[in-house]
């Protein structure tokens, strides 16, 4: 049943991503006459919970997810804990009748993610997974460009995704090198976004081959992965995913797509410019950040009109994904990406790890 009135939210996990969602929800609340309110924050680190709760008048700072879930007046939760806690928290939230936004990756394994999905389905709650690149202005416009008939068939794509090992710096999450808390390393904890982007743009994967390395010294936490994906339509994509030790280098992505009559690329994964070359042209041209934003706005107005009110001041992908989930709770849109999209990409990551251990390509049964 669609909700009306103010939506009451709890955030479970007061780390970096929990802080991000709190900020986005605050901006949405301020734009929509307080249509959403965070009423509780839970984290085992009580000081972190208290600090984040202080940003919301009257919000409670708690030390366990179950304290949040016991609140019968609570409508939805944002699960922003380390990966190892996702399964228990998600299942408990579903059984408590709370709608669920869960960060990626969904779980420590595809089997856990499937159990979570089934529990959500049985409980009939609305769920969404935090695969935020689907709300990227740059990638949304690139997707539209390769879909134009004059582009021809897509032939190949390459993604390089690199980031300082996220136990320090702006992405500091101390648990990222603890195999008891993380589902793996750079492939599952970061490039799950890239693999989801590939399936969003290019469709189902029928075969993959992956290799990984571990130079960080944390067992089971790879800091390098390379993978090739063959899609049902015959095109191939290559991913290079790296966690390095260059603390002064920001998180980077370089994405290139070749179609029969089009080359399109960008060094930006949210706002930024796009380079393209097409047809018989001998030179590349640049689509400016302003034009990318304008094209993205037009796509949103057509395909996701419920997000149009936020485009002028909330052109931030995390804000848009949170606004989308709130719209789904009100019956104005569908949750997107849905929970099963997260399950699908987790199965692909798990298949990639299987390929890496075996040292051979792996067929995917879709």
Order of alpha helices (4+ residues) and beta strands (2+ residues): beta-alpha-beta-alpha-beta-alpha-beta-alpha-beta-alpha-beta-alpha-beta-alpha-alpha-beta-beta-beta-beta-beta-beta-beta-alpha-alpha-alpha-beta
